[in-house]
Amino acid sequence: MSGKYNETLLNTLGIFRDAIGLLKDNSNTQGLHNFLDHIDAYCFLLRDYLTNKISHSEPIVRTIFEKLGSFLRSPDPLDKKHSLRKMNTLRMNWGKSKTQEEKVSHIQNCLGLNSAERREEMILLFRGFVTAIQSQLLTSAHTRRDNHISSKNILKPLYSVRIGAVSAFEALDISSKACSHSHKSAARLRLATHRQQMEDRCRFDTLVSLDKACHAWHEIQIQATLSSAAPKKKPMTESASLQNNCANRRALTHRRLAVERLCEQIEKIKSKPLMRLNLLVEDGKLWKNQSSKSEHHVDRSDSLLSLKDIVESRPTSLTEKVKRVLAVFLAYSLLHLRGTPWLRPSSFKAANIMFYSTSTAIPLKPYIHVYFAETDGSSGQPNETDEGIDPDDLPMHPFPDIVMLAMLLMEIYMIQPIESLAEQVDMPIADWSCVDENTNYLIAVAVFDRFKADFTDSYRGAVDRCLDPNIGFNDNDEELNQEDLNNLIYEEVVHPLENELDRGFGNTIQIDNLDELAQTIDMNRFGQMPHSQQHSPQVRDTKSVPGDLNGPSTPVLPPNLNNILETGKAPNHPTHRHQDYTIGWICALPNEMAAAQAMLDEHHASLPKDANDKNTYTLGRMGVHNVVMTCLPAGVTGTVAAARVAGHMRSTFRGTRLGLMVGIGGGVPDVHDIRFGDVVVGVPSGCLGGVVQYDFGKTVQDHKFLRTGSLNRPPDELLSAVSRLKADHLCGKVNIENYINETFEDSQLSTEFSYPGAENDLLYQNDYDHAPANDNDDCQKCDPTKVVLRKPRNSACPRIHYGLIASGNQVMRHGTTRTRLAKELGAICFEMEAAGLVDSFPCLVIRGICDYSDSHKNKRWQGYAAVTAAAYAKELLSVIPKSHGDVETTTVW
């Protein structure tokens, strides 16, 4: 039945749009014409949302259906309380009508549009429909994306991985010590997610050295069998001659040899540099399976890189992709190896995270380095004396290995070693080898408090949870058991980092296949995958995530690669997603868009958009803010067009929280000393929100025109910034002129945007019309005695005026009408688009003055006025701090 509601609603809205076209043809009043434009815009948005954005099973569809049905009138008394019958009656009568007059009559009877009260009620009703849907879309966007990731990735931690890791370590340790010679054995275990792990066995990739200097490393893959019920197999003995058949061949490959001394097997494999030693751990016993060719051959010498080396000497290797993948690996390592000999707090640090190179690359394949003979220097219990326990020995955090993970995550994100970060928080350490666990914790907390605002929400949440001293306890202050603690670590530390990786690079990296995919990422090539991997058919189907518009975000190699490789420095090319853009900027004309683009400090690559979004976007950074810009279609102006453009922008870029409508307008010089090139900012005045639609209302007695309704005011955050900027200007801190000059110096704007000169700023008396014989835009034939004499200004710097902006669907170019309406409304500027925006796109309207809203209007000042308006907008954004909750919080629109 829910599908029927949706279908009927779409049919009814389609009839409304067809009827509006007929009604406009038969309308002679401007008020009715404007009303129909509004309803047409709302019908367009509603049909778009119901067709492409809202599921027909959503409760809001039924709500809109019932409310619209209640509003409609029907000639059949039986339809009075039956919404479906009312809409079906409308559709039937509309289809049966053979002439336009009949259709108009039916729609008038159904809607009752002859009544001004009904028209105003209908505007409010449709505005409420659109607002309700937009609110639902905005608040559910991130929930849908996070729920998709959660349902796909949440997996109960495999505790068998930890058990297998302990078994593998102990077996290697015992067999390495069984030799009569003294070995200083060490191992390097590959860090992995083990998401593809079987429940009855675990596979670990290791490199083992029995050399005192640890120069010779040997690749060993260890499988740890966990099922105690598995049948035990006898060790292999010398076999008689084997028959050359398949059955005996399979028997040969499945036989194994008991390993007593690891050094013997390593000595044998030395002559086979491309082979890997395959070992099996079963019931605490070490067995040797048949060796195999190494899948990913690496240089096993000690000439390798540690994470500390990369952070300090090769920071360009840590691209956004590499950082996020590495963070996931480290978090999983804590989950699987916490409390095992593989991961001791003293070894879980950047200097012990190793990367090997191949002949052509440095794969993103981290190993952790440990010594077999190494033991923790303490029992983990506070020192107790005859006098009791020394309070300084009490741990500030119950799990020092979790604190070490937090430190590693911060080093990776900031691409700075912990030593440098500690100095920046005034905690320099002379000898880090003497730092105890409590000092580590204090440093980690101080660094986090200082830099947490720079982290994304998910990353910040994961680090914050790591540093929580109550992480091992429940709400009753009871210690969590091992299973509950593992679940907590996964859900509140590992999983947020998985989400962070999936949001940025889910189109090319699947979390479930991360162990394999990471080996194809070359840290020596700015985190690039081979071309074949980037276009792998196994990538996530982005269509499976409703509303997911992140699109591909894999970084590309910088064009100046040779220079980067020579200097070791790479430009900052961050990966941007739709939700990273927090400022929406709309222009009406191409010259306004050109001026806006010239103000950008950095241009970003385009992002994919829905096929129903007809806008074309410019993306970039202005100060600390990521800005998305768009322009109305060429040749299309007015409130309806502006509403459509804004609706598409908000649907595609759902992280936007502040809006700007920036462009040109006509000034009102009657009261304020407004000149060409000045800027007018629409701010609330009295009961009006900053923009007033001067051509929307109703005609009352004596043919008087009564304006009805009110438009939204700009968001408080923008108004607060306006107050701050006004205060700065009063103190002499004015930067708009600097922005204008920098734009002309740095950009390729044509001469039409340059300052035309004060001599070309002429204000004529409001009752003097443009010379009718003059077909040109200039006023060469206009009477110079009608020019209003004004005191010259000392500076060409634009002045900023704050007040009401009058908006309508027609150009204001009549001096007398301008003066009359400005006096009635208190307006200081006229324009054509803002009234269509501010209700569905609450924003601040900024207008550069290019004419005086009279018949002497021309285009000479349009380019420069567009630049001054854009410069003010840029200065305004400079006083708005970056909000670090932009990506994952609900927008204020």
N, C-alpha and C positions, 0 to 999 in steps of 0.2 A: 504493500500500500504506500510505503514511503516514496517509491519510485514514481507513483502516480502523482503525488504532491509536487514533486520536482518538475515533472513533465508539464503538468497543468500550469504551474507558475511560469515556466519558460514560455508557454504558449500565450499566457495572459500578458506578460511583459512584451512579447513580440507584437501583440495587437496594440498595446499602448504606444509603442514606438511608431507603428504605421499610422495610428490615429493622430499622433502629434504632428506628423508631416501634413496631414489634411487640415488639422486645426490651425496650424501656422499659416497655411495658404489662405484661410478664411478669417484671419485675425488682423484687425486694424489698430489694436491698442498695444503700445509698447510693454505695458505691465503684463498682459496675457502672454505676449511673445516671450518675455523673459522667464515667466513661469514655465512655459512649455520647454524652453531650453534646459531649465534645471531638471525637470522630470525626465527629459530625454537622456540627460547625462546619468541620472540615477538608474534608469532602466538599463542603460548600456552596462554600467558597472555591475548591477545585480545579475544580469544575464551572464556576464563574464565569470563572476564568482560561482554562480550556480552550475555553470557548464564545466569549468576548469579547476576550481579551487575547493569547492565544498561537496562532500559526499551527500548523495540524496538521502542517506540514512541519518544524517546529522539532525539533532532535535531542532536546531535553529531553522531548518527548512520548514518544518511543521509550524513553528511559531510565526514565521513570515507569512506562510500560507493562510493561517487563521486570521491574523491581523489585517491582511489585505482583503480577505473575504468579508470581514466585518465592515470594512470601509466601503465596499462596493454596494450599489443599489441594484435592485432587480424589480422588474414589473410583476413578477410572479410572487404573491404573498407567501407561498410555500417555501421560497428560497431564503426567507428573511434571516434564518439562523443556520443556513447550510452553505458554507463557503464553497464547497466543490460544485454545488448546483448553480450558485451565482456565476462562477467562472465559466462553467459549461454553457450557461445561458448566454453570457457575453460572447463566447466563441461561436455559438450557433447563430445568434443574431448578426454578428459581424460577417460570418460566412454567407448568410442568406441575403445580405444587403447588396443590391445591384448597382446603386449609384453612390457617389461620394456624399451626397446630402443625407442619404439614409444611414451611412456609416457614421457621419458626424453626429446625427441625431441620437443614434444608439449609444455612442460613447459619452455624449453629454448627459443622457439620462442615467447612464451607469455611474458616472463619476460626479455629476452635479457641479461642473466647473463654472457655471454661471455665478456661483456664490464665491465671493472673495474668501470667506471663512473656510469653505471647503478646499479651496486652492491652497491656503496656508496650512490647513490640516494635512493635506496630501504631501506638501513639501516636508513637513516635520516627520510624517510617517516614513517616507522613503529615505530621508536622511538618517532616521533611526535604524532602518534596515541595513543600510550600507555601513554605518558605524559599528553595528553589532557584529556583522560578518568580519569586518576588518579587525576588530578587537580579538575575535576568536582566532583568526589566522595568525595574528602577530603573537598572541600568547601561546599558541600551540606549535609554532614553527620549530623551536628548539626542542620541545618535548618529543615531537615526532622523530626528529633526527636522533636524539639521545636514546629514545626507546628502541629505535631500530638497531642502533649499535649495541645496546645492552642485551636485547634479545638474541643477538647474533653471537656476542662474545662472552657473556657471563658463563663461566664454566667452573664447576666446583674444582678447586685446586687438587691436583693429583699428588696425594701425599706419598705415593709410590716413588715419585721422582726423588724425594728427599731420602727415602729408605735406600733406593738404588745408589744414590750418590755416596752415602756412607759406606755401603758394601763395596763399591768400586774403590774408594779411597783406602779402606782397610786392607783389601786384597792386594792392591799395588804396594802399599806400605810394607806389609809382611813379606811379600815376595822380593822386594828390593833389599830388604835387610837380611834375607836368608843366605846371601853370598858371603863367603869368608872374607872377601875384600871389603874395605870400608868405603861406602858410597855416600856422597852427599846428594841424595835423590831429591829431585824437584819435579813438579808437574804443573802443566798449564791446562786448565779445563775450559772448553769452549762454553761461553754463556749462551743460553738458548731459552726459548719459551716452553719447549717440550709440549706444545699444544697437540701435536700429532702422536703423542706417546701412547703405546698400548698399556693396558692396565697391569699386565703380568710381567712386563719387562721394560727396562729403560735403556736407552742408548746414549753413551757419552763419548764425545770426541775429545781426545786429550793429546798432549805432547809431553813426553817424559824424557828427563835427562838424568843419567847416572854419573855424569861428569862433575867433578868438584867445582869447576868453573862454570858449569852450566852452558857450555858452548855447543854441545852436540845434542840435538833434540830429535826424538823419534815419534812418528805419528802412530797412535794406538787408538783403536775404537773398542770401547768396552760395552758389552751388554750385560746388564744385571738382571738375572731372573729372580722374581720375587715370590713365586708360588712354591711353598714348602711341600706341596703335594706332587710336584713334578717328579717323574721317575728319574732316579739317578742312573747315569750312564757310566759304564766302566771306562777307565782310561784306555787309550789306544795302544795296542801292542804291535809288534812286527807282524805283518800279514804275509800269508803265502801269495804266490803270484795271483794277481787279480785278472779275472776274465774281462775282456774288452767289450762290455755291454753296458747298456744304459742303467740297469739296476745296480750293478756294481759301481758304476761311476757315481750315482747318487749316494750310495753308501759311503764312498770315499770322501765326498765333499761334506758329509755330515759327521765324520769322525773328528775326534778332538784329542788333545794331549793335555795331561795335567801339568801345570806350571808350578815348579817349586822355587826356582830362582829366576827372577825377571831378567837379570843381566844376560843370561844365556840366550834367551830368545831375542833380546835386542842385538846381541852380537851377531846372531844369524841373519837378522834382517838388514844389517848394515850394508851388505853386498847388493841389496835390492832397493836402491834409493827411491824408486817410484812406487814401492809397495807399502801397504799399511798393515800393521800387526793387528789382528782381530782376536780379542780376548772375551771370555765369558765368565761371569761370576755367578756361581750357583751354590747356595747353602754355605756361603763364606769361602768357597774353594775357587781358585783361579784356574781356568782352562784356556787352552789355545785352540781356536778354530783356524781354518785355512786362511792364509793371508790373501789380501786382494789389492787391486790397484787403487791408489789414492784417488778419491773423487775430486778433490780440490787441492792440487799439489801446491805447497807453499815453500818458501825459502825457510828451511829449518835452522838456519844459523841464528846467532844471537843479535844480528843486525836488524832489529825490529823497532817499532814505535810503541811507546806507552801512551795512554790517554793524556798523561801529564805533558809528554812531549808535544802532542798534537795541540793541546790547549795553549801551550806557551809559544810554540814555534811554527805551527801550521794551522792557525785558526780558520783559514779559508776552507779547510776540509770539513769543518763543522757547519754544513748547511742546515737549513731548517729540517730537511728530511732526515739527515744523518742524526741530528740532535734528538729528534723524536723517536727514531728507531732505537738509538742507543739507550735512551731513557727507559723504554719498554724492556729491553734486555736486562738492564741493571735491576729494574724492579722485579722482574721474574726471577732473577738470580737470588734476590733476597727471599722471595717466596719459597723457592725450592731448596736453597742451600743454607738458610738461616739455621744456626746451631750445629752445622756440620764442620768437619775439618777443612773443607774447601773454602769456607767463607768465615774467616775470623775478623773481628773488627780491625785488628792491626794490619790485615792484608787487604781489606776492602777499601782501597783508595786508588786514586788516579794513576799513581806510579806503578801499580800492580795490574792494571788492565792493559793487556797487550794486543797488538795488531800485527799480523804477518803480511808480507807482501808476496805476490806472485811475480812472474817475469814481466807483467805489464800493468799490474794494478795493486791497490791496497783494499781488499774486500772488507766490507763492514762485518767482520767476523771476530768479535772480541773474545779474549781468553783471560782468565784470572790466574795469577802465579802464586803457587804455594810450595813450601818445603815439607817433605814428609816428616822430617825430624822435628819440625816446629811445633811447639806447644804454647798454649796461652800462659802468660807470665803470672797469672793469678788464678785462684780457684773461683773467682767471681764473687766471693763473699767478702764483706768488709773485714778489716783487721780488727780483731778483738783483743784487748789487753786486760790486765787485772782490773783496770779502772772502768772497763766497758768498751763500747764501740766508739771510735773516733768519728764524729759527725762529718768530717771532711771526706771520709771514705764511703759515705752513703751515696749511692748513685742518684744523680738528678733525673736520669732517664733509664727505665728498666732494660732497654734493649740498645746497646751501643752500636750494633750492626745496622739498626734502622736509622740511627743518627748519621752513620757514615753514608747511607744511601742518600739522605737529604743533602749532605755536603756534595756528593757527586752530582746530583741533579742540579744543584745551583751552579757548580762549576761548568757543567755542560751548557746550561741555558745562558749564563752570562759570558761564556767563553773566556773565563779568567780562572787562574789557579786559586785554590782556597787561601794560599798565603797572601795573594794580592787582595782578595776580598776581605780578609781579616784586617789588613792594614787600613783599608778604607773605612772600617768601622772602629778604628782606633784600638785594635787588639793585635798589634804586631807580636810575632813569636820569633825569638832568636833561634831556638833549636826545636824543630817540630818533632824530633825523635823522642823528646822528653814530655810531650803533651799527653796528659791522661784523658780518660773518657769524659770526665766532667768538664774539662776545659774545651774539649771538642764540642760538647753540647752547647756550652755558653757561646762559643764562636759561631756555631751554626745558627743559633737563635738570633744573635745580633746581626748576622749577614742577612738572614731571612727578613727580619724586621726592616732592614734598610732597603732591600731590593725587591720585596714582594710585590710592590705596585707594578713592577716591570713584567711580572709573569702573567700568563693567561690564567683564566679562572681555574681550569682543570689542573694545570701544572701547579699553580699556587696551592690548590686544595690538597694535592698529593704531598707536597713538601710540608705543608702545615700539619697534616696528619702524622707524618713521620716524626715531627718534632714534638708532638703532643705527649707529655710524660704519662698521661693516663691511657695510652693506647692499649695497654695490656690488661685493662680492667673494665668491668661492666658498670652499669649505673649504680649498683650497690657496692661499688668499690671492692668487688671480688675478682680475683685473678681469673682471666679467661683460660679455658683449656686449650690444648694445642690446635684442635680442629677449629674452634671458634676464632682463635687468633689468626689462623691462616685465612679463614674466610674474610675476616675484617681487613687484613692486609691486601687481599685481592680486590675487594670491593671498593676500598677507600684510598688505595695507593696505586695498585697495578692498573685497575680498570680505568680510572680517569686518564692515565697516561696512554692507554690503548685508544680511548676516545679522542684524545688530542692528535694521535697519529692518524686515526681514521678520518677525522674531519679534514685534515690538511692533504692527505695523500691516499685516501681510501680508493681512489679511482685506479691506482697502480699498485698498491700494496694491500694484500689481504692479511689480516692479523693471523688467521689460522695457518697461513703458509709463510709466515715471517722468517722462520729459521732458514728456509731455502732461498727466499727472495733476497734477504739481506746479503747473501754471498755474492749476488750480482751487482750490488751497489759499490761503486768504486770511489773510495774516499779521496783518491788522487785526482778525480775528475769532478769535483764539486758535487759529490753525491749522486752522480748520474748512473742510471741503469743502461745496459746495452740496449740498442734500438729494438732488438727482438723482444726484450723483456718489457719495454715500455708499452708494446702493443700486444702483449700476451692475451690470448683469448680467455684467460682465467681471471681477468680483472673483474671487479665488482660491477654488476649491472646497475648503473645509476638510476635506472627507471624504477628500481625496487624501493626507492626511498621517496615517498610522496613529498613534494615540496623541496627536495634536496637540490639546491642550485649551486653547490660548491664548485662542481666541475673540476677539470684537470688542473692541478696546481704543482706539477713537477717542475722544479727549477730548470732553466736552460743555461747552457754555457755562455758566459759573457762574451760579447763580440771582440773585446780587447784581450783575448786569452793569453797571447804571447807576452804582453806587458805585465799581466797579472802573475804569470809564472816566473818572470824575471824578478819582479819586486817582492813577490810573496804576499801581495795585498790584493784583495778583491773588493770591488764596490759592493755595497749592501743591496742585494736584490731579494727582499723578503717575499715570501709567498703570501698572496692575498686571497681572501675568500669573500663571498658576497656579504657575510655578516661582519666583516672587518670594516665596512664603510658605514660610518656613523653620522655623516652629514649629507643630507640631500639638498642639491642645488638645482633649481629650475629656472630656465630662461625662456623668453618668448620669441626672441629674434636671433638670427645668426650672428649679428655683430655683438649682441650681449654674450653669446656663448663664446665667441672668440676672445673677448676681454676676460671672461672667467677662466678660460683655459690658460691664458697668458699669466694669470696669477698663481698657477700651480707651482709648487716647489719641486714636484716630482710627478712624472707621468707613469701610470701603471698599465700593464697589459689588460686587454679586455677580458671579460668573463662570459661564459655562456648564459643564455637567458631562454625563458620559455617561448615557444613558438607564438603564443598569443600576445606576447609583449612586443609592441611595435616601436617602442622607444629605441633610440641609439644613445649609448652612454659613453661619457668620458670619465675615466677613473684616474685618481692621483692623490697626492698628499699636499696639504696646505698647512704648514706649521706642524703640529703634532697630530692633526686630524686627517683621516682618510676620507676623501670627498667623492661622491658620485654626482655627476652633472648630466643633465639632459636638456633638450630644447624642444619646444613645440614644433609640430610638422611645418614645413615651409608653406607660407601663405595662409596658415590657419592661426587665428588668434581668438581671444574671447574666453569667457569663464568656463564654458563646457569643454573646450579643447584642453584647457589647463587641468581640469578635474580628471580627465581621462589619462593624461600623461602622469599626473601624480599618483593615480591609482595603480598604474603599472609599475612605477618605480617602487612604491611601498611593497608591492607583491614580490618583486624580484630581489630587492635589497632590504631584507627584513631586519637588518641590524641598525638601520638608520633611526636615529632618535631625535635629531634636530633638523628642521627644514629652513631653507632660505629661498625666497623668490627675489631674484636680483636682475635688474635691468633698467630701462629708461622710463621716464614719465614726464608729464607736463606739470610745471610748477604753477602756483597761485601767488603772484607777487603783490597782491593787494594789501595784505597786512604785514607779512614777513618780507624781509629784504632777500628774496630768493633770486639767485642769478643762474645763468646757464653753467652747468658743470657742478653745481651744488648737489648735495645728496639729501634726500628726504627718507626718514625711517618711520615706518608706521607703528605707532605705539598707542596704547589705550588712552581714551579721553572720555571722562564721564562714564556713561553706560555703554559706550562703543568700544570694541576690542582692538582698534587700530586700523581696520579696513571697514568701510561702509559701502554697500551697494546702492548707489544713488538712483538706479533705474528699476528697483524691485519694490513693489508695493501694490497699492490699490487706489482706484479713483473713487472719491467720496463725493458728498454733496457739494454743489457749486463747482464741479469739475476739478476739485482740488486733489492733488496726488499725495497719498499718505504712505510713507515708507514703513514696511512691516518687517518683523524679524530682526535678528541680530546675528553677527558672525563671530566666530571664535577669536579670542585674543591669542597672541603668540605664547609659546610655552614660557613658563616662569624662568627657566634657565637662560633663555635668550634675553628676556627682559632684564634679568639680573646682570647679564654681561653688558647690555646697553648702558645700565646705570654705572657700571664700573668704567666703561669706556668714556662716558660723559665726564666722569670725575677726572680721568686721566687727561682729557682734553682741557678741562678747566685749569689743570696744573701745568699746562704747557707741554704735556707728553702726547704729541700728535705725530703719528707715523704714516698717515694716509698719503702725504706728498712723497715720502720716501718710497712707498710701494708703487706709486704711479711712475716715478722716475726709474726705479729698478725694472719695471715692466717694459718701458720703452727701450731701456738699454739692453736687456737680455732677450727680448722676444722679437719676433719678425712681424709685428703688427704693422699694417700699412699706414700710410699718412692720414687716412680718413679718421684715425683714432687720436691724432695729435691735437693739441690745444689750439682752437681756431683764433684766439685772441679776443680781448675784451671789446675791441672795436666792432666785432661782429655780434655782440650781445645787445640787441635792441628790443626795448619794451615799448609797445604802442599803447595808446589809450584804449581802455577796454571796449569802448563803443566805436572804435575806428576799425573797419574791416580791411582786409587785404585788398590792394588795388585790383579791381576785377579785370582790367585789361592785361594784367601780367600773368602769362601762362607759366612762368618759371617759378622755382621754389624761393628765389631771393626776393627781397623787398626793394629793388632798385627804383620801382615806380611808385612806391608808397610815399605818402606825404611826410617829409622829415619833420614838419612842425608838430606832428602828432606823436613824436617820440617822447616818452616820459624821461625827464632828466633825473639822473640818480648820481649820488656821490661815488666817484671812482674808488675802488678798493686798493689797498696798499699791496695786496698779494694776490696771486692767482690761485693760491691754495683753496680747494673747495671748502665751503662751510657746510656744517651738518645741521639739519633741521629735524625736529621730532614733532610728530603730530598725526592727525588722521589722514588717510589716503582714501580717496573716492574712486570706486571701481565700477565699471559698467561694460556693456557689450557693444558700445559704439564709441568712436573717437570723439573726444571733447576738443572742438576747435572753434569756439565762439566765445569771445571775450566777455560779453555781457552775461551769457548763461553761466560761464565759469565763475564770474564774480557773485552772481546770485546764489548758485548752488554752494559755493564755498562759504558764503555767509550763513546759509541755512545749516550746513553740516559742520562748519568749523574745519573744513578740509584744507590742506595746503598742497595737495598733489592730486592729479587725475591719471588713471591708467586703466587697462582693459582686462587683466587676467586674475588679479589677486582674489576677487570675490568667489571665483570658482575653485580656489585652492584652500582657503583658510579653514573651511569646515572639515573637509576630508583630509587635508594636509596642513595641520596647524604649523604655521611658519612665521618668520619675520620677513616683512616686505621691505625691500630696499630699492630706491629709485634714484637714478641720476637724472638731473633735470636737463632736458634737451630742447624744450619749448615752453611757451607760457599758456598752453591750452587755448589758443586763439587761432584766428584764421591766418596768422602770419607764420604758422608752424612750417618748419622745413627740416631737412635731414643733416644740415651742416654740423650740428653739435651732437648727433646721436652716438657716434663712435667714442668721443671723449667722455660723454656722460656715462656710457656703458663702462668705461674704464674706472671712472671715479666711484661708481656704485660697487664694482667688484673690489676695488681697493678698500673701501670701507668694510665690506663683508670680510675681507681677509684680516683687516685689523681687528674686527670684532671676534673672529675665531681665535686670534692670538691671545685673548684674555680669558678664553674658556679652557680650563684644564682638561686634559685627556681623561676620560672615565675608563677605568680598567675593568669595569663590569659590562662594557658595551656588548660584547659578543654573546654572552649567555644570560642577559637580563632582558626583561620585557621593556619594549620601547615606551617612551612617554607619549607617543603620538596617539 
